[in-house]
Amino acid sequence: MERINEIRLRGMLPEVFADEDIPESDVWDNCLELYRGDNYLIEAASGAGKSSMCAYIYGARVDYRGELCFNGKDARDFSIADWQEIRRRHIAYLPQELDLFPELTAWENIQLKNRLTNHLDDKEIECRLEELGIAARRDYPAGRMSIGQQQRVAIIRSLCQPFDFLFLDEPVSHLDEENNRIAAAMIAREAESQGAAVVSTSVGNPLLLQNAKKLSL
């Protein structure tokens, strides 16, 4: 599959919202175009559907009305093989729930993904752990780490693949401003190296990514 340069949402609305009055939104029941190479911050109140939006774009859920297109192609026409390719090479996703295995160490959680992609070598992963201040926790079970430490592990894991778009659902909700800035700089470097877009959501503690276009949900 060619690189994904544009993701378009047209008239999209979660089915659960279909019979409700929807507040004015840049996303729902509108026409939104996301372009590779740009950065976006989607701000929303809790329950507004930001996690649903990410799940729709990642192909994890299909309970929506309207149109979702990648390079002009309707996502409802994609096969399982198409979605596998998209998730392997074109869209990286960090869900709000993090989806770490609590019994595995930070290192093992990261390597579960990196061994599938061979995107980073061990030294690069070590450097990212050091940069985010969790190198000393690399061999700790994720379930024994704080939520903020788990978020940093999950951020590193999300960068262990090629991507055209990186979706981050409340990635720094439990990080202080300094660690937020460090994480944002790391994400920006990786996205720039791949010519990719970053789409981050927030309910109050946004990823401090420079030049991000702000959207409301």
BALOBA-1460 file (C-alpha; in Angstrom, 3 decimals):
// residues 217
<rec num="1" residu="m" x="0.000" y="0.000" z="0.000"/>
<rec num="2" residu="e" x="1.217" y="3.495" z="-0.851"/>
<rec num="3" residu="r" x="1.879" y="6.009" z="1.898"/>
<rec num="4" residu="i" x="-1.233" y="7.497" z="3.476"/>
<rec num="5" residu="n" x="-1.136" y="11.210" z="2.745"/>
<rec num="6" residu="e" x="-4.670" y="12.159" z="3.749"/>
<rec num="7" residu="i" x="-7.327" y="10.894" z="6.141"/>
<rec num="8" residu="r" x="-10.769" y="12.392" z="5.575"/>
<rec num="9" residu="l" x="-13.757" y="12.228" z="7.901"/>
<rec num="10" residu="r" x="-16.967" y="13.386" z="6.253"/>
<rec num="11" residu="g" x="-20.244" y="13.473" z="8.155"/>
<rec num="12" residu="m" x="-18.818" y="10.981" z="10.641"/>
<rec num="13" residu="l" x="-20.754" y="10.444" z="13.846"/>
<rec num="14" residu="p" x="-20.733" y="7.632" z="16.412"/>
<rec num="15" residu="e" x="-23.973" y="5.714" z="16.137"/>
<rec num="16" residu="v" x="-24.578" y="6.258" z="19.842"/>
<rec num="17" residu="f" x="-24.702" y="10.027" z="19.162"/>
<rec num="18" residu="a" x="-26.993" y="9.767" z="16.152"/>
<rec num="19" residu="d" x="-30.195" y="10.790" z="17.978"/>
<rec num="20" residu="e" x="-28.580" y="13.443" z="20.158"/>
<rec num="21" residu="d" x="-27.980" y="17.151" z="19.664"/>
<rec num="22" residu="i" x="-24.252" y="17.393" z="18.988"/>
<rec num="23" residu="p" x="-22.385" y="20.563" z="20.048"/>
<rec num="24" residu="e" x="-20.439" y="22.354" z="17.336"/>
<rec num="25" residu="s" x="-17.410" y="20.231" z="16.478"/>
<rec num="26" residu="d" x="-14.483" y="20.283" z="14.058"/>
<rec num="27" residu="v" x="-14.783" y="16.497" z="13.814"/>
<rec num="28" residu="w" x="-18.265" y="15.090" z="14.311"/>
<rec num="29" residu="d" x="-20.820" y="15.597" z="11.546"/>
<rec num="30" residu="n" x="-18.347" y="17.813" z="9.723"/>
<rec num="31" residu="c" x="-15.658" y="17.500" z="7.062"/>
<rec num="32" residu="l" x="-12.195" y="17.062" z="8.533"/>
<rec num="33" residu="e" x="-9.044" y="16.414" z="6.524"/>
<rec num="34" residu="l" x="-5.832" y="15.313" z="8.231"/>
<rec num="35" residu="y" x="-2.598" y="15.515" z="6.236"/>
<rec num="36" residu="r" x="0.656" y="13.633" z="6.601"/>
<rec num="37" residu="g" x="3.368" y="15.940" z="7.933"/>
<rec num="38" residu="d" x="1.053" y="18.135" z="10.019"/>
<rec num="39" residu="n" x="0.433" y="18.059" z="13.767"/>
<rec num="40" residu="y" x="-3.002" y="18.185" z="15.379"/>
<rec num="41" residu="l" x="-4.308" y="18.582" z="18.921"/>
<rec num="42" residu="i" x="-7.916" y="17.505" z="19.423"/>
<rec num="43" residu="e" x="-9.319" y="18.902" z="22.651"/>
<rec num="44" residu="a" x="-12.519" y="17.499" z="24.078"/>
<rec num="45" residu="a" x="-14.528" y="17.073" z="27.226"/>
<rec num="46" residu="s" x="-14.660" y="13.615" z="28.736"/>
<rec num="47" residu="g" x="-17.215" y="11.487" z="26.916"/>
<rec num="48" residu="a" x="-17.131" y="13.536" z="23.707"/>
<rec num="49" residu="g" x="-15.848" y="10.578" z="21.683"/>
<rec num="50" residu="k" x="-12.129" y="11.200" z="21.183"/>
<rec num="51" residu="s" x="-11.227" y="7.578" z="21.948"/>
<rec num="52" residu="s" x="-13.983" y="6.448" z="19.585"/>
<rec num="53" residu="m" x="-12.552" y="8.636" z="16.819"/>
<rec num="54" residu="c" x="-9.088" y="7.092" z="17.246"/>
<rec num="55" residu="a" x="-10.558" y="3.582" z="17.300"/>
<rec num="56" residu="y" x="-12.511" y="4.228" z="14.085"/>
<rec num="57" residu="i" x="-9.427" y="5.486" z="12.267"/>
<rec num="58" residu="y" x="-7.391" y="2.520" z="13.531"/>
<rec num="59" residu="g" x="-10.078" y="0.132" z="12.324"/>
<rec num="60" residu="a" x="-10.801" y="-1.213" z="15.805"/>
<rec num="61" residu="r" x="-14.445" y="-0.099" z="15.675"/>
<rec num="62" residu="v" x="-16.957" y="0.477" z="12.875"/>
<rec num="63" residu="d" x="-20.037" y="1.692" z="14.766"/>
<rec num="64" residu="y" x="-20.141" y="5.079" z="13.051"/>
<rec num="65" residu="r" x="-22.199" y="6.857" z="10.423"/>
<rec num="66" residu="g" x="-20.652" y="8.861" z="7.616"/>
<rec num="67" residu="e" x="-17.461" y="8.386" z="5.663"/>
<rec num="68" residu="l" x="-13.869" y="7.605" z="6.604"/>
<rec num="69" residu="c" x="-11.381" y="7.661" z="3.720"/>
<rec num="70" residu="f" x="-7.642" y="7.046" z="3.367"/>
<rec num="71" residu="n" x="-6.216" y="8.677" z="0.237"/>
<rec num="72" residu="g" x="-9.796" y="8.890" z="-1.025"/>
<rec num="73" residu="k" x="-10.550" y="5.186" z="-0.447"/>
<rec num="74" residu="d" x="-13.480" y="4.283" z="1.806"/>
<rec num="75" residu="a" x="-12.249" y="2.390" z="4.879"/>
<rec num="76" residu="r" x="-15.377" y="0.224" z="4.867"/>
<rec num="77" residu="d" x="-14.044" y="-1.438" z="1.709"/>
<rec num="78" residu="f" x="-10.755" y="-2.506" z="3.305"/>
<rec num="79" residu="s" x="-10.017" y="-6.186" z="3.817"/>
<rec num="80" residu="i" x="-8.455" y="-7.691" z="6.937"/>
<rec num="81" residu="a" x="-5.150" y="-7.797" z="5.056"/>
<rec num="82" residu="d" x="-5.495" y="-4.084" z="4.234"/>
<rec num="83" residu="w" x="-5.977" y="-3.227" z="7.909"/>
<rec num="84" residu="q" x="-3.032" y="-5.392" z="8.909"/>
<rec num="85" residu="e" x="-0.822" y="-3.498" z="6.471"/>
<rec num="86" residu="i" x="-2.155" y="-0.143" z="7.663"/>
<rec num="87" residu="r" x="-1.419" y="-0.974" z="11.301"/>
<rec num="88" residu="r" x="1.987" y="-2.420" z="10.521"/>
<rec num="89" residu="r" x="3.344" y="0.370" z="8.326"/>
<rec num="90" residu="h" x="1.065" y="3.403" z="8.186"/>
<rec num="91" residu="i" x="-0.807" y="4.148" z="11.416"/>
<rec num="92" residu="a" x="0.620" y="3.890" z="14.931"/>
<rec num="93" residu="y" x="-1.787" y="4.174" z="17.843"/>
<rec num="94" residu="l" x="-1.384" y="4.708" z="21.573"/>
<rec num="95" residu="p" x="-4.765" y="4.093" z="23.241"/>
<rec num="96" residu="q" x="-5.746" y="5.821" z="26.454"/>
<rec num="97" residu="e" x="-5.793" y="2.418" z="28.210"/>
<rec num="98" residu="l" x="-2.114" y="1.891" z="27.155"/>
<rec num="99" residu="d" x="-2.617" y="-1.885" z="26.639"/>
<rec num="100" residu="l" x="0.604" y="-2.863" z="28.398"/>
<rec num="101" residu="f" x="0.995" y="-6.390" z="29.740"/>
<rec num="102" residu="p" x="1.334" y="-5.859" z="33.525"/>
<rec num="103" residu="e" x="3.320" y="-9.043" z="34.153"/>
<rec num="104" residu="l" x="5.932" y="-8.165" z="31.499"/>
<rec num="105" residu="t" x="8.739" y="-5.692" z="32.103"/>
<rec num="106" residu="a" x="8.941" y="-2.303" z="30.444"/>
<rec num="107" residu="w" x="11.632" y="-3.679" z="28.129"/>
<rec num="108" residu="e" x="9.577" y="-6.760" z="27.231"/>
<rec num="109" residu="n" x="6.476" y="-4.669" z="26.487"/>
<rec num="110" residu="i" x="8.461" y="-2.475" z="24.109"/>
<rec num="111" residu="q" x="10.200" y="-5.415" z="22.459"/>
<rec num="112" residu="l" x="6.907" y="-7.219" z="21.815"/>
<rec num="113" residu="k" x="6.239" y="-4.603" z="19.165"/>
<rec num="114" residu="n" x="9.772" y="-3.830" z="18.059"/>
<rec num="115" residu="r" x="10.530" y="-7.469" z="17.260"/>
<rec num="116" residu="l" x="7.657" y="-7.411" z="14.784"/>
<rec num="117" residu="t" x="8.977" y="-4.324" z="13.008"/>
<rec num="118" residu="n" x="12.738" y="-4.216" z="13.717"/>
<rec num="119" residu="h" x="12.287" y="-0.456" z="13.576"/>
<rec num="120" residu="l" x="14.672" y="0.448" z="16.411"/>
<rec num="121" residu="d" x="17.818" y="-1.244" z="17.624"/>
<rec num="122" residu="d" x="18.403" y="-1.964" z="21.312"/>
<rec num="123" residu="k" x="20.672" y="1.073" z="21.740"/>
<rec num="124" residu="e" x="18.002" y="3.410" z="20.355"/>
<rec num="125" residu="i" x="15.431" y="1.987" z="22.772"/>
<rec num="126" residu="e" x="17.883" y="2.333" z="25.670"/>
<rec num="127" residu="c" x="18.437" y="5.979" z="24.730"/>
<rec num="128" residu="r" x="14.700" y="6.660" z="24.725"/>
<rec num="129" residu="l" x="14.280" y="5.031" z="28.134"/>
<rec num="130" residu="e" x="17.123" y="7.187" z="29.430"/>
<rec num="131" residu="e" x="15.715" y="10.349" z="27.860"/>
<rec num="132" residu="l" x="12.324" y="9.785" z="29.500"/>
<rec num="133" residu="g" x="13.879" y="9.005" z="32.866"/>
<rec num="134" residu="i" x="12.810" y="5.379" z="33.151"/>
<rec num="135" residu="a" x="15.998" y="3.492" z="32.240"/>
<rec num="136" residu="a" x="16.260" y="2.256" z="35.833"/>
<rec num="137" residu="r" x="12.790" y="0.736" z="35.475"/>
<rec num="138" residu="r" x="13.433" y="-1.191" z="32.252"/>
<rec num="139" residu="d" x="13.316" y="-4.558" z="34.040"/>
<rec num="140" residu="y" x="10.355" y="-3.747" z="36.310"/>
<rec num="141" residu="p" x="6.981" y="-5.361" z="35.584"/>
<rec num="142" residu="a" x="4.764" y="-2.704" z="34.008"/>
<rec num="143" residu="g" x="2.057" y="-3.429" z="36.578"/>
<rec num="144" residu="r" x="4.385" y="-2.234" z="39.362"/>
<rec num="145" residu="m" x="5.138" y="1.068" z="37.655"/>
<rec num="146" residu="s" x="3.250" y="4.323" z="38.201"/>
<rec num="147" residu="i" x="0.754" y="5.400" z="35.558"/>
<rec num="148" residu="g" x="3.113" y="8.164" z="34.448"/>
<rec num="149" residu="q" x="5.944" y="5.653" z="34.012"/>
<rec num="150" residu="q" x="3.627" y="3.330" z="32.115"/>
<rec num="151" residu="q" x="2.675" y="6.188" z="29.789"/>
<rec num="152" residu="r" x="6.332" y="6.764" z="29.001"/>
<rec num="153" residu="v" x="6.832" y="3.069" z="28.237"/>
<rec num="154" residu="a" x="3.779" y="3.117" z="25.972"/>
<rec num="155" residu="i" x="5.032" y="6.226" z="24.156"/>
<rec num="156" residu="i" x="8.329" y="4.498" z="23.351"/>
<rec num="157" residu="r" x="6.469" y="1.387" z="22.210"/>
<rec num="158" residu="s" x="4.260" y="3.466" z="19.892"/>
<rec num="159" residu="l" x="7.375" y="4.771" z="18.135"/>
<rec num="160" residu="c" x="8.671" y="1.269" z="17.351"/>
<rec num="161" residu="q" x="7.227" y="1.128" z="13.853"/>
<rec num="162" residu="p" x="7.076" y="3.035" z="10.573"/>
<rec num="163" residu="f" x="4.025" y="5.293" z="10.316"/>
<rec num="164" residu="d" x="2.417" y="8.050" z="8.288"/>
<rec num="165" residu="f" x="0.098" y="9.042" z="11.141"/>
<rec num="166" residu="l" x="0.621" y="8.630" z="14.874"/>
<rec num="167" residu="f" x="-2.537" y="8.774" z="17.004"/>
<rec num="168" residu="l" x="-2.030" y="9.403" z="20.722"/>
<rec num="169" residu="d" x="-5.086" y="9.323" z="22.995"/>
<rec num="170" residu="e" x="-4.338" y="11.406" z="26.124"/>
<rec num="171" residu="p" x="-0.674" y="10.314" z="26.055"/>
<rec num="172" residu="v" x="0.621" y="12.623" z="28.816"/>
<rec num="173" residu="s" x="-2.359" y="12.902" z="31.162"/>
<rec num="174" residu="h" x="-0.191" y="11.751" z="34.110"/>
<rec num="175" residu="l" x="3.057" y="13.516" z="33.193"/>
<rec num="176" residu="d" x="4.375" y="16.766" z="34.640"/>
<rec num="177" residu="e" x="5.285" y="19.631" z="32.317"/>
<rec num="178" residu="e" x="8.989" y="18.710" z="32.056"/>
<rec num="179" residu="n" x="8.337" y="15.084" z="31.122"/>
<rec num="180" residu="n" x="5.575" y="16.239" z="28.790"/>
<rec num="181" residu="r" x="8.047" y="18.440" z="26.918"/>
<rec num="182" residu="i" x="10.641" y="15.673" z="26.731"/>
<rec num="183" residu="a" x="8.052" y="13.212" z="25.396"/>
<rec num="184" residu="a" x="6.744" y="15.777" z="22.906"/>
<rec num="185" residu="a" x="10.258" y="16.452" z="21.593"/>
<rec num="186" residu="m" x="10.924" y="12.726" z="21.161"/>
<rec num="187" residu="i" x="7.627" y="12.224" z="19.316"/>
<rec num="188" residu="a" x="8.261" y="15.260" z="17.101"/>
<rec num="189" residu="r" x="11.735" y="14.014" z="16.109"/>
<rec num="190" residu="e" x="10.449" y="10.593" z="15.136"/>
<rec num="191" residu="a" x="7.484" y="12.012" z="13.217"/>
<rec num="192" residu="e" x="9.716" y="14.475" z="11.367"/>
<rec num="193" residu="s" x="12.170" y="11.724" z="10.441"/>
<rec num="194" residu="q" x="9.299" y="9.803" z="8.835"/>
<rec num="195" residu="g" x="7.506" y="12.812" z="7.350"/>
<rec num="196" residu="a" x="4.503" y="11.791" z="9.428"/>
<rec num="197" residu="a" x="1.597" y="13.486" z="11.182"/>
<rec num="198" residu="v" x="0.904" y="13.424" z="14.906"/>
<rec num="199" residu="v" x="-2.698" y="13.535" z="16.133"/>
<rec num="200" residu="s" x="-2.985" y="13.864" z="19.903"/>
<rec num="201" residu="t" x="-6.105" y="14.139" z="22.067"/>
<rec num="202" residu="s" x="-6.522" y="15.829" z="25.431"/>
<rec num="203" residu="v" x="-9.105" y="16.626" z="28.082"/>
<rec num="204" residu="g" x="-6.912" y="19.156" z="29.873"/>
<rec num="205" residu="n" x="-3.208" y="18.214" z="29.830"/>
<rec num="206" residu="p" x="-2.232" y="18.390" z="26.145"/>
<rec num="207" residu="l" x="0.935" y="17.046" z="24.598"/>
<rec num="208" residu="l" x="3.215" y="20.083" z="24.286"/>
<rec num="209" residu="l" x="3.820" y="19.649" z="20.582"/>
<rec num="210" residu="q" x="4.843" y="22.791" z="18.708"/>
<rec num="211" residu="n" x="2.823" y="24.103" z="15.757"/>
<rec num="212" residu="a" x="-0.087" y="21.758" z="16.385"/>
<rec num="213" residu="k" x="-3.397" y="22.726" z="14.777"/>
<rec num="214" residu="k" x="-6.048" y="22.830" z="17.489"/>
<rec num="215" residu="l" x="-9.399" y="21.178" z="16.852"/>
<rec num="216" residu="s" x="-12.431" y="20.786" z="19.108"/>
<rec num="217" residu="l" x="-14.500" y="17.664" z="19.471"/>
